[in-house]
Amino acid sequence: MAQRLKIVLSEEATKRYLELARATTEAEINADCEPSGASIQVEIWHLENAVWMQNGDRLVDIGVADVELIGEGD
């Protein structure tokens, strides 16, 4: 099996993501716009894996994620 990267957002990051995504989607629907969806960015670092979410024209720190390489040799 080929290697895969498994990324799991923490409970805090998931909660924050859902809060921001819901608020953005609700505002877009109320403005009679097509919901834009959501974009997240994960920064993989040796100490901590940060998760950011695009909110309008800014990136918002929403928490951390666990990152695991799975596949060959597991």
C-alpha positions in Angstrom: 0.0 0.0 0.0 1.3 3.5 -0.8 1.9 5.9 2.0 -0.8 8.4 3.0 -0.9 11.4 5.2 -3.6 11.3 7.9 -4.6 14.7 9.3 -7.0 14.9 12.2 -8.1 18.3 13.6 -8.2 18.6 17.4 -11.6 19.0 19.1 -10.9 22.7 19.6 -9.9 23.2 16.0 -13.0 21.3 14.7 -15.3 23.4 17.0 -13.7 26.7 15.8 -13.9 25.6 12.2 -17.6 24.7 12.5 -18.3 28.0 14.2 -16.6 30.1 11.5 -17.9 28.0 8.6 -21.5 28.3 9.9 -21.3 32.0 10.5 -19.8 32.6 7.0 -22.3 30.4 5.3 -25.2 31.9 7.1 -24.0 35.5 6.2 -23.6 34.5 2.6 -27.1 32.9 2.4 -28.7 35.9 4.1 -26.9 38.2 1.5 -28.5 36.0 -1.2 -25.0 34.7 -2.3 -23.9 31.2 -3.1 -22.0 29.8 -0.1 -18.3 30.0 -0.8 -17.2 26.9 1.2 -14.2 26.9 3.5 -10.5 26.7 3.1 -8.1 25.4 5.8 -4.3 25.4 5.9 -2.3 22.9 8.0 1.3 23.8 8.9 3.3 20.7 9.7 6.1 21.4 12.1 8.2 19.2 14.4 6.7 20.8 17.6 3.1 21.4 16.7 0.9 21.2 13.6 -1.1 24.5 13.3 -4.4 24.8 11.6 -5.5 28.0 9.9 -8.8 28.9 8.3 -9.4 31.5 5.6 -12.1 33.9 6.9 -12.7 36.7 4.4 -9.3 38.3 3.6 -7.5 36.9 6.7 -6.2 33.6 8.0 -7.5 32.7 11.5 -5.6 30.4 13.8 -8.2 27.7 14.8 -6.0 25.3 16.7 -3.8 22.2 16.1 -4.0 18.9 14.3 -2.4 15.4 14.6 -0.5 14.4 11.5 0.5 10.8 10.9 2.2 9.1 7.9 0.5 5.7 7.4 1.1 2.9 4.9 4.2 1.0 3.9 5.9 -0.4 7.0 3.1 0.1 9.5 
